[in-house]
Amino acid sequence: MFITLTPIAAQYLPAAYSLTAFGVWGASDFLGGVGARRANAFLFTAIVHVSSLIAVGALASMIGEPFLGKDSVGWSLLAGSMGGFGLALFYRALARGNMGLVAPVAAVLGAAIPTLASAFSEGFPSYRHLLGFILAGIGVWLISRTEVGTGRPEGLGMAVLAGIGFAGFYICSHRAGNASALWIGTFSRLGSLLVTGGIVLFGRHLRVVPAPVLGTAIVAGILDIAGSVAFIRAAQIGRLDAAVVLSSLYPAVTVLLARVFLHEHFSRARTIGMVAALAAVPMIAG
């Protein structure tokens, strides 16, 4: 008995790429938060970027993807420098604060800025898509809401700065155009490594990393670049705002993993938020 795989319809391909990014980014951020608790956040992030750069650069070379033009290289480097700095702050925020609170805050801010920019550059989205955006935003907000009496969660300020960095990555990688997503990912990781590597060297953060932490960073890096390439491809063949909003649902994965492995609190509000976020997917994907 043979199973026939039905190709994904063209109109759903952007959503498929975005949801791929959502899944692997969520897993990568969970690993990043765990690893950054056992090593300097900037050093850990630099290792993540090294593994990302090697993995995506090797793949692009083996496949023989067409090389980028100068403009695409410039935008990719800028995207990586902003996203890399944001990711380092994000890992540090995850290490210092509650993953279930910090991750969604960065995601909401990182999604809101490019969504507004897309409305000006690509036109106002349909009302169905807009309703999906609003529902997704409510869902992520409920996931990120501080519980009564707990006060402001530690690491929230860094999460806000990380969200701005993520927004810069989204916008700049989109400006790189329709060139090879693998090479855009490669140069974005080069930009990330230049920024975080410079901070590690000049900040004298370079030191021996335990083998388990090193392995965690390598796996997190491979997952992170896989998500980045999937997002870049989604934004190339679809609307930037839809790609950003769907990809930014990744805190749901981070929260679930934190609940399962770290036993972090999972309130009723977060449960409702995750249901709302999932309900938004078909509205945005269609």
C-alpha positions as CSV (number, residue, x, y, z in Angstrom):
1,M,0.0,0.0,0.0
2,F,1.5,3.3,-1.1
3,I,0.6,6.7,0.4
4,T,0.3,9.6,-2.1
5,L,1.5,12.9,-0.9
6,T,-0.7,15.8,-2.2
7,P,1.4,18.9,-3.0
8,I,0.6,22.0,-1.0
9,A,-1.5,24.5,-2.9
10,A,0.4,27.6,-4.0
11,Q,-1.7,30.0,-1.9
12,Y,-0.9,28.0,1.2
13,L,2.9,27.8,0.7
14,P,3.7,31.1,2.5
15,A,1.7,29.9,5.5
16,A,3.5,26.5,5.4
17,Y,6.9,28.2,5.4
18,S,5.8,30.6,8.2
19,L,4.5,27.7,10.4
20,T,7.7,25.9,9.9
21,A,9.5,28.9,11.2
22,F,7.1,29.1,14.1
23,G,7.8,25.6,15.1
24,V,11.6,25.5,14.9
25,W,12.1,29.0,16.2
26,G,10.1,28.1,19.3
27,A,12.2,25.0,19.9
28,S,15.4,27.0,19.2
29,D,14.5,29.7,21.7
30,F,13.7,27.2,24.4
31,L,17.2,25.7,23.9
32,G,18.7,29.1,23.8
33,G,17.1,30.1,27.1
34,V,18.3,27.0,28.8
35,G,21.8,27.3,27.4
36,A,22.1,30.9,28.3
37,R,21.5,30.1,31.9
38,R,24.8,28.1,31.9
39,A,27.0,30.5,29.9
40,N,27.4,34.1,29.0
41,A,24.5,35.1,26.8
42,F,26.6,36.9,24.1
43,L,29.2,34.0,24.0
44,F,26.4,31.5,23.7
45,T,24.7,33.5,21.0
46,A,28.0,33.8,19.1
47,I,28.3,30.0,19.1
48,V,24.7,29.7,17.9
49,H,25.6,32.0,15.0
50,V,28.8,30.1,14.1
51,S,26.8,26.8,13.8
52,S,24.1,28.6,11.9
53,L,26.6,30.2,9.5
54,I,28.4,26.9,8.8
55,A,25.2,24.9,8.3
56,V,23.4,27.3,5.9
57,G,26.6,28.4,4.1
58,A,27.5,24.8,3.4
59,L,24.0,23.9,2.2
60,A,23.9,26.9,-0.1
61,S,27.2,26.0,-1.6
62,M,26.3,22.3,-2.1
63,I,23.0,23.1,-3.8
64,G,24.7,25.7,-6.0
65,E,22.3,28.6,-5.2
66,P,22.8,31.8,-7.2
67,F,24.9,34.3,-5.4
68,L,23.5,37.6,-4.1
69,G,23.8,41.0,-5.6
70,K,25.4,43.9,-3.7
71,D,22.1,45.3,-2.4
72,S,20.9,42.0,-1.2
73,V,24.2,41.4,0.6
74,G,24.0,44.8,2.3
75,W,20.4,44.3,3.5
76,S,21.2,40.7,4.7
77,L,24.2,41.9,6.7
78,L,22.1,44.7,8.3
79,A,19.3,42.2,9.0
80,G,21.7,39.8,10.7
81,S,23.4,42.5,12.8
82,M,20.0,43.7,14.2
83,G,18.6,40.3,14.6
84,G,21.8,38.9,16.1
85,F,22.0,41.6,18.8
86,G,18.3,41.1,19.5
87,L,18.8,37.4,19.8
88,A,21.6,37.9,22.3
89,L,19.4,40.2,24.5
90,F,16.6,37.7,24.1
91,Y,18.6,34.8,25.3
92,R,19.8,36.8,28.2
93,A,16.2,37.8,29.0
94,L,15.1,34.2,28.8
95,A,17.9,33.2,31.1
96,R,17.1,35.8,33.7
97,G,13.3,35.8,33.5
98,N,10.3,33.5,33.0
99,M,10.4,32.1,29.5
100,G,6.6,32.0,29.3
101,L,6.5,35.8,29.9
102,V,9.6,37.1,28.2
103,A,9.3,35.3,24.9
104,P,5.9,36.5,23.9
105,V,6.7,40.2,24.7
106,A,9.5,40.1,22.2
107,A,7.3,38.3,19.7
108,V,4.5,40.9,19.9
109,L,6.7,43.9,19.5
110,G,8.8,42.1,16.8
111,A,5.6,41.4,14.8
112,A,3.8,44.7,15.3
113,I,6.5,47.0,13.7
114,P,6.9,45.0,10.4
115,T,3.1,44.5,10.2
116,L,2.6,48.3,10.3
117,A,5.4,48.8,7.8
118,S,3.9,46.2,5.5
119,A,0.5,48.0,5.6
120,F,2.2,51.1,4.1
121,S,4.4,49.3,1.5
122,E,2.1,46.4,0.4
123,G,-1.3,47.8,1.0
124,F,-3.9,47.3,3.7
125,P,-4.6,43.5,4.4
126,S,-8.0,42.0,3.8
127,Y,-10.4,42.2,6.7
128,R,-10.2,38.4,7.3
129,H,-6.4,38.7,7.5
130,L,-6.7,41.7,9.8
131,L,-9.1,39.8,12.1
132,G,-6.5,37.0,12.2
133,F,-3.8,39.4,13.0
134,I,-5.8,40.9,15.9
135,L,-6.7,37.4,17.2
136,A,-3.1,36.3,17.0
137,G,-2.0,39.5,18.9
138,I,-4.6,38.9,21.6
139,G,-3.4,35.3,21.9
140,V,0.2,36.2,22.2
141,W,-0.7,38.9,24.7
142,L,-2.6,36.5,26.9
143,I,0.3,34.1,26.8
144,S,2.6,36.9,27.9
145,R,0.4,38.5,30.5
146,T,1.9,38.9,34.0
147,E,0.0,37.1,36.7
148,V,-1.7,39.2,39.3
149,G,0.6,40.0,42.2
150,T,3.8,38.8,40.5
151,G,4.9,42.3,39.4
152,R,7.0,43.1,36.4
153,P,8.9,40.0,35.3
154,E,12.7,40.2,35.3
155,G,14.2,40.6,31.8
156,L,11.2,42.4,30.3
157,G,13.2,45.5,29.3
158,M,15.7,43.3,27.4
159,A,12.8,41.5,25.8
160,V,11.5,44.8,24.5
161,L,14.9,45.7,22.9
162,A,15.1,42.1,21.5
163,G,11.7,42.6,19.9
164,I,12.9,45.8,18.2
165,G,15.9,43.8,16.9
166,F,13.7,41.1,15.6
167,A,11.6,43.6,13.8
168,G,14.7,45.0,12.1
169,F,15.6,41.5,11.0
170,Y,12.2,40.9,9.5
171,I,12.1,44.2,7.6
172,C,15.7,44.2,6.4
173,S,15.7,40.5,5.3
174,H,12.6,41.3,3.3
175,R,14.3,44.2,1.6
176,A,17.0,41.8,0.5
177,G,14.6,40.8,-2.3
178,N,13.8,37.6,-4.0
179,A,17.3,36.3,-4.1
180,S,18.3,32.9,-2.7
181,A,16.9,32.5,0.8
182,L,19.8,30.3,1.8
183,W,22.4,33.0,0.8
184,I,20.3,35.7,2.5
185,G,20.3,33.5,5.6
186,T,24.1,33.0,5.2
187,F,24.9,36.7,5.1
188,S,22.4,37.6,7.8
189,R,24.2,35.1,10.1
190,L,27.6,36.6,9.1
191,G,26.3,40.0,10.2
192,S,25.0,38.5,13.4
193,L,28.3,36.8,14.1
194,L,30.3,40.0,13.5
195,V,28.1,41.9,16.1
196,T,28.0,39.2,18.8
197,G,31.6,38.1,18.2
198,G,32.8,41.6,18.5
199,I,30.9,42.0,21.8
200,V,32.4,38.7,23.1
201,L,36.0,39.8,22.2
202,F,35.9,43.4,23.3
203,G,33.8,42.6,26.3
204,R,36.3,39.8,27.3
205,H,33.5,37.2,27.5
206,L,35.6,34.5,25.7
207,R,36.0,31.5,27.9
208,V,35.7,27.7,27.9
209,V,32.1,26.5,27.4
210,P,31.0,23.1,28.9
211,A,30.4,20.4,26.3
212,P,26.7,20.1,27.0
213,V,26.2,23.8,26.6
214,L,28.2,23.8,23.4
215,G,26.0,21.0,22.0
216,T,22.9,22.9,23.0
217,A,24.2,26.0,21.2
218,I,24.9,24.1,18.0
219,V,21.5,22.5,17.9
220,A,19.8,25.8,18.7
221,G,21.8,27.5,15.9
222,I,20.8,24.9,13.3
223,L,17.1,25.2,14.3
224,D,17.3,29.0,14.3
225,I,18.7,29.3,10.8
226,A,16.2,26.8,9.5
227,G,13.5,29.0,10.9
228,S,15.1,32.1,9.4
229,V,15.3,30.6,5.9
230,A,11.7,29.4,6.1
231,F,10.6,32.9,7.2
232,I,12.6,34.6,4.4
233,R,11.0,32.3,1.8
234,A,7.5,32.9,3.3
235,A,8.0,36.7,3.0
236,Q,9.3,36.4,-0.5
237,I,6.3,34.5,-1.9
238,G,3.6,36.1,0.3
239,R,2.9,39.2,2.3
240,L,5.5,40.3,4.9
241,D,2.8,41.0,7.5
242,A,1.3,37.5,7.2
243,A,4.7,35.8,7.4
244,V,5.7,37.8,10.4
245,V,2.5,37.3,12.4
246,L,2.4,33.5,11.8
247,S,6.1,33.1,12.5
248,S,5.8,35.2,15.6
249,L,3.5,32.6,17.2
250,Y,6.7,30.7,18.2
251,P,6.3,31.6,21.9
252,A,3.5,29.0,22.1
253,V,6.1,26.3,21.4
254,T,8.6,27.9,23.9
255,V,5.9,28.1,26.6
256,L,4.8,24.5,26.0
257,L,8.4,23.3,26.3
258,A,9.1,25.4,29.4
259,R,5.9,23.9,30.9
260,V,6.9,20.3,30.1
261,F,10.6,20.5,30.9
262,L,11.0,23.3,33.4
263,H,7.5,23.1,35.0
264,E,6.8,26.8,34.6
265,H,3.3,27.9,35.5
266,F,0.6,27.5,32.8
267,S,-2.4,29.6,33.7
268,R,-5.9,29.6,32.2
269,A,-5.1,32.9,30.5
270,R,-2.2,31.4,28.6
271,T,-4.3,28.4,27.7
272,I,-6.9,30.7,26.2
273,G,-4.2,32.7,24.5
274,M,-2.8,29.6,22.8
275,V,-6.2,28.6,21.6
276,A,-6.8,32.1,20.2
277,A,-3.4,32.0,18.5
278,L,-4.1,28.7,16.9
279,A,-7.6,29.9,15.8
280,A,-5.9,32.8,14.0
281,V,-3.8,30.6,11.8
282,P,-6.5,29.6,9.2
283,M,-7.6,33.2,9.0
284,I,-4.1,34.4,8.1
285,A,-3.1,31.4,6.0
286,G,-5.9,31.5,3.5
